[in-house]
Amino acid sequence: MAKRVLLVSFDDRLLIEQRGRLEQQGYAVTSAVRVKEAAVDCKSDTFDLFILGRLIPHSIKKDLIETFRAHNSKPILSLWTPGEQILDAVNYLEFSDSLDNFVKGVQTILTREEASSAGQSFEA
């Protein structure tokens, strides 16, 4: 069964590119560009990974993370730009325009999560 990813971004163009690349890799992606639809999606416990885009303001990221955590214990990935405030219990990937780096970051987190769930150790 395909890993399910919730992708939230305030950059329409980038969201389409990231979603397309993840779908090419076999992930089932649900995407949102508005806070209300993202908040509704965060209440589902069916996702294996929650990804927050770099343009989402810190306060909104914090609210979405709290909503997601109330329903799901799976990993969260925040695309990060230098100088951005960091939130606890969130994986960070420094934003770059490289979709390959983005996909590799997603794969690493999901592989680590899968190994952890199976009781295996994981080394990057």
Secondary structure, DSSP 8 states (H G I E B T S, - for coil): ---EEEEE-S-HHHHHHHHHHHHHTT-EEEEESSHHHHHHHHT-S--SEEEE-TTS-HHHHHHHHHHHHTT--S-EEEEE-TT----TT-EEEE--S-HHHHHHHHHHHHHHHHHHHTT-----
